[in-house]
C-alpha cells in the first residue's frame, strides 16, 4: 500500500490543477514524524529529520524546506518520492526503535497542521493502525458484547474530544483533511473521522485492503482527490422565500440547525441536505430557494456562486404527491435518522425510518386514495421506490443486526450516506445487474443496430443493457453477470449444468477467450480479454458506467461462484430477497401495510 500511494501521487503531480500556485509536501509517520529534506545537490542523500516529541510536535525548520512548488520544484518532489521509497525500510526500522511503539496519527496531523496554518490547504492522510501513542492517542474500546444492545450507541460517541477539536481548529485555518483508512481490525472512526468530515474532506475506508484487488481502485481514488474541482474557504447559505424556513443542515460531519455551513474545502463529489419547513401560509403561486456559495477557486479568486430553485405551490395534496422526488425524499430520511447512531439505539432508528415511510404512505391513502380497498397497499406512482430504498438501508451495515457489523463499518456507512452524491448512493442501495450472456439475444434486443455496448454517436455515448431485478429468482444459475453497486463492478461467472443453454456457455467462453465452455470452471481472476465484438461492447459498458461515477473508480472483480446463495456479497446485493435472517422486501411491505391499517383504528 505504501509504495502504491507514493507511486500514484508521483504520477498525478502532472495533473495537479494550477501547478504554479500549488505546493506539495510528503511526510511519513510511525511513532515519530519522518521528513526527508532534499539537498541542494540532488545527486546526494537527503537529510532525514525525525520528530520524536509526538505530544507537542513542532516544525524545527522553515516550512519552505518541506513544501515544494509543483511547477518550479518538480525535481525536488520527484527526489523526495524516490528517496522515501528507497529509505522506507530504514525509516520504519528506526521509527520502531524509538520511544513510542505504535503510530501517532494525532501527532502527524498536528505537525501537518503547523505546516499549513498560515496558507491553508489540504491534507491527504493514510492510516493503517489505531493511534495508541502521542497527541490524541486513544485506546481500543471495541467490545463485541455491546453490539445490538442499548449500550452500543456509546461506541459511536468520540472517546476523546481531541480529533473533534482539531477538526474545528483546522476549519478555522482553512485546512481540509482527506482520510484513507486501511484497517481490518479496529480503528475508531467515530472518534477520528470528524477531523476529516468537519473540514469538508473525504473519508475512504478499506477494511480488507488487498493490493492485488484494490491497488487500481486506490490509485484512481487518490487521483480523484488530487485533481477534482474544488473550492476553498467555503461559506454556504440557503435562503428561502416567505413561508419557508431551513430547520436543519446535514453534512457528513454533523447536523446543525439553521441554513449556513462552512467548510475548508468543497469538492465536486459532495452533497448536502437542507431540511425545509413550511411555517406560514404561502400566498404566491411559486416559492423560492436560493443557495449562495462563497469560495476561493484554484486560481485564488474569491467567487460567489448562486443557484436558484422555483417550487410550484399547490393546495392539492394529490399534486404534491404527483411531483414528489423519491430519490431526494429517501436520502433525506436516511441522513436525518442515520446520523443519530451516537444518540439512539439502532432498533429505534430502524423503527423511526419505517414509521416515516408509514406516515407518508398513510397521508397519501388518507388524502388521495381513501376509496381504495382496506386490504390493499397503495403506493403513489412517484414514491414506489421509497420503501425499497429504506428497506435496503435497513439491511446495509449502518443499521443491520445480522451479521455482526463493527463500529468502524457502521459509522463509515453513515458518512458515505451523508457525503456521496444522490446518484452514487441510490445505486449503492439498489445495485444494477446486467446479464452479459444476453448481449446478443435477439429476443431481448431485437434491433441489431442497437445492441448493448454499441457506441451511438461521435460523443461516445454507449447503449446500456436493461438491468435485471435484484432478486435471486431472476439470476440464472449458469449465467454471466455484471453487478454494479456504485463502488465496485463485480463480474460473476456461474458454472454450466446439464440444463445450461449452449448460447450462455458460448458467450462466457467468448468473453474470456476460452477454447471450450468447460474451461469456464478454471477462471479465478480477470484475464486480459481478447479483442472480439462481445468484449469490445462489454468494455464499452464498463467504461460508460465508470464515467457516470465521479468519485468511486470501479475496478472489475471477477469471481467464479457455484450458486448465488453461496456468496454473501451477492446475497447482499439481491436486496429484494430475505437477507441473513431478516424479512424479505415483500415481508417489509406487508409490515408497512399493517402499520398503516393500525393508524385507522
N, C-alpha and C positions, 0 to 999 in steps of 0.2 A: 504493500500500500504506500509506503514512504516514497519509494522510487517512482511509482506511478504518479503520485501527486506532483512531485518535483518535475517530472518529465512533462506533464500536462501544463503546468504553469509556464515552463520554458517555451513550449510550443505556442501557447496563447499570448505570449508577450508581443507577437507580431500582429495581434488583432485587438489590442487594448485601444479603446476609443481615446482620441486626443492624447497620444503618447507624449507629445511635447509638454503637456500640462500634468502628466501623471508620474508620481514617484512610487517605486515599489521596494519593499524590503522583505527579507526572508530570515526568520529565526527558527531555531528548533528548541525544544524544551523537554526536560525529563524531570529530574529532581532539582535541576537548575536550568537557567536560560543560557543557550549557546548562540553566540553571534560570530559569524565569520566576516572579518573586515578585509576587503581586498587591498593589497599593497599598491603603491604607485606603479611598480613594475609587475604586470600581471603574469609574468613568467615565474615569479617567486611564490612561495607558500603564503597563505593568508595568516593574519593574526586572529587567533581564536580567543574570544573573551567568554569567560564563564561567570555568570552572576549567581552566586550561591545563596544570597540572602533572599529567599522567596517569600518572606513575610512582608518586607517593605522593599521591593526591587526598585532600583533607581538606575537610570542610564548614566554611565560614567564617562561618556564621550559625546561630542556634538551629534545630533540626530542625522546630520548630513552624511555622516560616515556609514550609516546603516540604511539610508533611503536613497535610491538612485533613479534618476530621470530615465524613463523608458526609451526616449528618443536619443538623447545625447550620451547616455551612460549605459547603453545596452551591453557593451563589452564587459562591464563590471557585473551586471546582473547574470550574464551567462557564466562568468567566472565563479560567482557565488553558488549558482546552481550546481555546476560541475564539481566544485570543491566540497560542497555539502554532501553530494552523493559519494564522493571519494573518501571523505572523512567520516562517513556515517558510523561505521563500526567503532572507530576510535572515540567519537563523541559519545556514543551510547555507553561504551565501557567506562569512560571516565566519569560520566554522569552517574552511573550506577554505584560508583565507588565513593561518591560524595556523602555529605551528612544525611541527606534525605534518601529514602529508599523507594519512593513512589513519585510519579509525575505530579507536578504542581500546576494545574491548569489555571487556577486563580492568580498565581504569581506571574505566569506568562501573559495573561490578559492585562494585569495591572501594569506590567512593563510595556506592553504594546500600547496601552492607553497613554502612557507618558510620551511615547514617540509621536503620537498623533494629536496630542492635547491642543496644540496651537493651530494646526491646519485642518483638523477634521479628516474624515476619510472612511475607509472600510477595512475591516479585518476579516480574513478568511482563516478559520481556525480548524485544525484537525486533531481530534482527541480519540483515544482508544481505551483509556483506563480511568476509573473514578479517581478524582483528585483527593488523595488522602493526606497530603502534606502541604506546607506553605500557606500563603494567604488564601482565605476562603476554603480551607480544607473541610471536608465533610466525612462522614462515616457511612459505612454500608448498613442501611437500616431496612433492607428488604426482608420481609417476613412473610413467608407463604401462608401462615395462619391467618393473616389479616384479610386476604383476598376473599371477595364475596361475603364480607361481613360489614356490619355498621362501622367498624373501625378502619375499613380500607381507605376511606377518604383522607385519613391522616397521611397516607403515602403520597398524596398529590399536593400537600402543602409544603412549601420550601422548608427544609430543616434548619437553614440559617438564612438571614436576610442579605448576606454579603453580595450574592450574584444579582439579586433584585436591585440593591442599592447601586452596584456598579453599573447595571443597565441604565438606571436613571442618570447617573453621572456621565456615562458615555453619550446618552441622548442629549444632555446639555452641552457636550463638547462636539456634537455633530459627527459622532463616530458610530458606525454600524458594525455589527458582528454577524458573520455568516458561519454557522457551526456545523461541521461534519463530525458525526459520531460513529465509530466503528467498535461495537462492544456487544459481545454475545452473552454477557452476564448482567451486572447491574451498574448503571452509570448515574442514576438520579437526575433524569431530565427535568422533573418538576422543580428541582432546586436550581439547576444550571441554565435551562433553556431561556429564562427571562433576559439573560444578558444579550441574547440574540433577538428574541421576539419584541422586546420593548423598544429596540432601536430600529426596527424595520428590516432586520436581517432575515436570513433563511436558515432553517434547521433541516439537515439531511441526515437520516438515521439508517445505518446499515447494521442490523442486529446480527446478521450472519454473513459478514463480508467474505467473499470468495474471489480471489484475484483472477481465477480462470473465467468465472462467470460475470463478475461485476466490474472489472477494470475498464471496459469500454464505456459502460454507463457512468462510472465515476469520472472518467476523462471528460465526457460531454457535460456533466453537471458542473464540474469545475469551470469548464469553458463558458458555459452559460452565465455563471455568476460573474466571471471576469469581464464579459463582453456585452451583456444585455443593456438595454437602455434604462437609465435610472436617473432620478433627481436626488439632490442632497439638501439637507437642512429644510425639511418639508413641513409645511403647516397646511392642514386640510380642514375645511369647514363646509358644512351643508346648511344652507338656508332654505326655508320654506315659506310659502305664501300664507296668508291669514287662514286660520282654521286648522293648520297642521303644525306639529312640533316634533322635534327629534328627541326621543326619550333615551336612546342608548346607542353607543357606537361600539362595535365589536371588531377587534383585530385578533391576530394570533397571540398578541402579548397580554391583552386584558380587555375587560369590558368597562366602560366608563359612561356615566350619564352625560348628556349634552351632545353637541354637534361638532365639536372641534377636537382634533387629534394631531399630534406631532410625531415625526419620525426623523431619524438621522438620514435615512435613505428610503426611497420608494421606487420599486422597480416594476418592469412591465409584466411580471408574473403574479403580482399580488392582487388580492381582492379584499374588500372590507364590507361590513354590513352596518347600515344605519336603520334603526327601527323607528318608524314613524307612528304618531298617534294623532287621531282626529279629536281635538279638544274643543272645537267650536263649530257651529254650523257654517258650511261653505255655501255662499250665495252665488258665486261666479260659476260659469259653466266649466271652467278649467282651473285646476290647482297647479302650482309650480314648485319645483325643487331646483335649487342651483348649487352645484358643487364647485367650490373655488379651491385650487391647489397652488400654493406659493412655494416655489422651489428654485434651487440653483442647478442649472444644467451642466453638462460636462465641459462646456465652453467657458464656464464661470459666470454666465449671465443669470441674473435673478429674473425668473419668469413666473407669470401668473396665468394659469390655465383654468378656464371656466367651462363647465358643462351644464347645460340647461335641460330640464325634463318637464314636459307638459303632461298632466294627468287629467283625463276626462272625468268630470264629476257626474254622478248619476244617483238618483234616489231610488232606483230599481235594483233590488238585491240580485235579481237574475242577470242583469247587465254586469254587475261586479264579478259574479262567478264566471260569466262567459269570457271575461277578459283576464281572468286570473292566470298568473305565471307560476306553474307548478314547480319549475326549477328554482326560481327565486324564493318561493314560499318554503320549499323543503329545506334549502340550505340555510335560510334564516332561522327556521325552527331548530335545526341541528346545531347551529352555532349558539343560539340563545340558551339551549338546555345543556349541550355537551360541555360547555365551559364551566359548568357547576360541579365538576368532579371533585374539587377540593372542599366543597361545602355541603354536598349532598351524597347520600349513598347511591350506588349505581342503580339499584332497583327503583329508587324514587325518580331518578332521571328518566329511566325507561318508561315508567308509568306516566310521567309528565308529557313525554313525547307522544305516546299513544293517545293520551287524553286530548292533546292539542289537535290531533287528526280527527278524533271523535267530535270535538266541538265544531270544527269546520264543516264536516260532513253532516252533522246534526243541523247546523244552521241552514245548509243547502236544502236538506229534506224538509225542514220545517217551513222555510220561506218560499221554496221554489218547486217542491215536488211532494206536497202534503197529500195529494190524492193517490200516491203510489201505494201498492200493497204493502202492509206492515212487514211481511216476511221477506221483503226484497231489499237488498242493499243497493242504494242509489248513489252513484258516483258522478259528479259533474264531468262533462267531457274534458274540460280544461285541467282537471285535477285527478285524472285517472291514475297517474303515476305517483301521486303524493304518498299513498300508503306504502307503495313498493319501495320508494326511496327511504322512508322512515324505517320500514321493516329491515331493509338491507343494513342500515346504520346500526340498528339494534344488534345485528349479528356480526358487525365488524369488531376489531379488537378494542375499540374505545369502550364499548359497553357490554360485550358478550360475557356470559358467565362460564361457558364451556367452549373450547378447552381453556385452561387457566392462562390468563394473559398478564405479563409482567407490567409493572407501573410505567416503565420507560416506553413500552409499546403503546400503552393506553394514552399517555399524555402526548406522544408523537402523533397519534391518530387525531386527537383533538386539534393540535397545532396545524396539521395538514388540512383538516376540515375548515379551519378559520383562515387559512393562509392562501391556499391554492385557488385557481380560477373556478368558476361555476362549471365550465365545460370539463375541466380535468376531474373535478371531484365527483360529478354525477356519472362520468364514465367509470370512475372507480367503484361507485355504488352499484352500478348495473353494467358489468362488462359486456363488450360486444364480442360475439363469437362468429367466426367465418369458416364455412366448410370449404376447404381448399379442394377437396376431391370433387366438388360440384362445379368447379370453374368452367368446365366445358360441357355441362349438362344442357342439352337443347330444351329440356322440359322446363328447367328453372330459368334459363337465359335463352329464350327462343330467337332473339335478334343476333345474328352472327357478327354484326358490326358494332355491337355494344356489349362486349364480353368484359367480365371483371378484370381489372388491371390494364385494360386498353387506355391509351392516352387520348384524351378528347380533342385537345387543341394545342396551339403553339405555347400557351401558358403552362402547359404541363399538367393540367387537371386530369385526374385519373378516375375511372369508373370504379366505385367501391361496391363490392358484393353485398347482397342482402344479408343481414345478420340473423343468426339462429337464436331463438328464445333460450334464456339461461335456465334450462330445465334438463334433467338427466334423460328424460324420455325423448328428448329431441336430439340427443347425441348418439350417432350411430357407432356401434361398438367396433367397427372396422374402418372408421374414417380418419381423415387428417384435418385437424382444426387449428385455427389461429385464434387465440384468446387475447383480447386487448382490455386490460384493466387500468389503462392510463399510465401505469408505472412500468410495466413490462409487456412484451409481446411473447407469449408462450405458444410454441408450436408442438402440439401433442399428436403423436402417432399411435394409433390403436391397432393391434395385430389383426390380421385376417383370420377368419374361421371358415368352417365348411359352408356357411351361407353367404360368405362375402361376395360382393359384386366384383367381377373382373375389372370393371371400369374404375372402381375405387382403388384396387390394388395397383392397377397400371398407373394411375395418377400419382400415387405415392412413390412408386418406383421411378417414374419420370422426374418427379420433383427432386429426389435425392440422387439421381444419376445411377440407379442400381440396374443391374442386368436382369434381375428376376424379382418379382414381387415378394418372394420368400425372404430376400435379403433385408427386408424392412426390419426384421427381428433383430438385426445386428446393429441398428443405429443407436448411438449413445450421445452424440454431440452433433452440432451443426457443421456439416461438411462445406467445402467450397462448392456451391451449387453450379452445375454445368450450365452452359448457355443453351436455353431452349425456350420455346414460346411460353410454356407454362411458368417456368422460373422467372422469366422477364416480367410477366404480369404479376406474379406473387411479389417480387421485389418492388414493383411499382406501387402495389397496395401498401406494402410495409413503409416505403418512403413517404407516401401520402399521409399515412397515419402519423408518422413522426413529425411531419410538417405542422400538423394540427396541434401538437403538444409542444408548447413553448419551452417549459422548464424541464419536464421529465423526459430525458432521452430514453427511448425504449429499446434496449438491447433484446435480441431474439434468443430465447432459450428453447432448446429442443429436448423433448423427453419422450421416451417410449413408455407407454402405460398399458398395462394389461386390460384395465377397465376403469371408467371414470370414478367409480366408488372406491377404488384402491388408492386414490391420490387426494390428500387433504386440500391441496391448493385448488384442484379442480372443483371439489365439493364447495369450497368457499366462494367460488365464482358462479356456481349454479344457484343463484340467490333465491329463486322461486321454490326450491326444494327444501325439505327439512334439513337443517344444518346442525350437526353434532347435538342431537337430542333436543333441539329447540323446535318449536312449531314450524310447519311449512307456511309459505305465504298464504295459501288457501285457509289454513287454520287461523292465521293472523287476521285475515279479512272477516272470518266468522266471529272472532272475538270483538272486533270493532263493531260489527253489526249488533252484537248482543249489548254492547255498551251504549250504542245509540238508542236501542229499544228501551233500555233502562231509564234513559232521560225522559221518556214519555210517561213513565209510571209515577 
